[in-house]
Amino acid sequence: MRRPLTFGVVFGLAMFASLGPRAQPADLRWEIMASDEKLIVDRLAADFYEESLRQTQVDAIESHTSEIYAGETPMGRARFRAERRAEWEAMNEAERASLHGMKRPLFRNLTQEQKAPFRRHALDRLRGAGALDRSALADALRNDI
């Protein structure tokens, strides 16, 4: 009983600490991936964010998203609204209808900086499962540096 509780507290603190205003360093594993590989990582990250986090954790992240929007310049807010409008217009009726009555926010609504810890978690899970080729990553990083 103590181990899951301790893990939950430590993980929650780490998540909230990662949401601060300071910039998070980019995960090089993410940066060197191809677009189809990034889609897989984002699906794992979205699943974790949308299905595994407690409601209080999601609420804290969502309120931070609102703070980021409120702190933007008028041009930044206009850009944000234009991006969301374009996403909405790209959806079909079924996708739009699925958003009505949503109880939890979606991963795609987070900023890139907010997505970073969830992507790191997904990459770590993939590495732990042996799904990431370490030699390919090392080669890509060697060529990148």
N, C-alpha and C positions, 0 to 999 in steps of 0.2 A: 504494500500500500504506500509506503514512504517513497519508494523509487519512482513510481509514476508521478506522484505529487511533486517530488523534487525536480524531475525532468520537466514537468509542465511549468513550474515556476521559473526555472532557469531558461527554458525556451521562450517563455513569454517575455521575460526581461530582455533577452537577446533580441527578440523581434521588435519590441518597443524602442530599444536603444538604436536599432538600425533605422528607425523612422525619423530620427532627428534631422535638423536642418543642414547638418554637415554633409558634404558629398561623400558618397560611398565609392571606394575604388572599384573600377570595372573588373569583373571576373574575366580573365584572359581566355578561359575555356569558352565562355559565351562569345567573346569577340571574334574568335577564329572559326566558329562553326558556320556551316552552310545554312542557307535559309530553311531548307527542309528539316535539318537537325534542330534548328531553333524552334520550329513549330512543335516538334516532339517535346522539347524541354518546356516550352510554354504550356503545353497541355498538361504535363505533370505538375508544373507550378500552379496552374489554374485549379487543377483538381485539389491540390493541397490547400490552397487559399479558400476555395469555395466550399469544400466539404469537411476539412479536418480542423480548421481553427474554431475556437470558441467564439460565441457571439460577441463577447466583450472585446476580444482581440480585433475582430472585424470592425466593430463599431469605432474603436480607437483609430484604426487605420483609415476608415472612411472619414472620420472627422478631420484627420490630418490632411486628407485630400481636399476637403472643403477649405481648410486653412491655406493650403498652397494656392488654390484658385483665388481666394480672397486677397492674398498677398501679391498677386500678379498685377502687372501694369494693365491699363485698359487694352493695349494691343495684345498682350499675352492672353487675357480673358477672351478677347474676340477670336484669337487663333484656337483656343481651347473649344469654344462654342462651335467654330467652323468644323473642327475635326469631329466633334460629336455629331453635328448635323450631317456631315458626309457619311459617317458610319450608319446613322439612322436611315438615310436615304438609300444606302446600299443594301439594306435588309429587305427581305421579302415580307409579306404579311404574316406568315407563320412565325418568323423570327421576331417580328415586332410584338405579336400577340403573346409570345412566350415571356416577354419582359414585363408585362402587366402583372402586378401583384407579386413581384419578386420579393422574397423575404431577406435575401442576402445579396450584397453587392458582387459584381463580377470582377474577375482578375483584370480583364481588359480595361477597366475604368481607372486602374492605378497608373501613376506616372512611371516612367522608365526607372527612375531611382527607387520607387517603392517596390517595383517588381524584382529588383536585384536580389534581395535576400531569398525570395521564393525560387528564383532561378538557381541560385547557389544550392539551395536545398535539393532541388530536382537533379542538378548535376551531381551532387554528392550521392544521391540515391542511385543514379545510373552508374556511377563509378563503383559503388559498393556492390552492385549487381553484376559487375563485369561488362556492362554495356558500352563503356567508353574505351576506345583503343588508346592506351597510354602512349604507345610509340607514335601513333599518328598525331596525337596532341603535342608531343615533344618535338616532332618534326615541324609541325606548323608553327610552334612557338619559336623554334630555332631560326626558321626563315623570317619570322616577324621581327626578331630582335636585332 
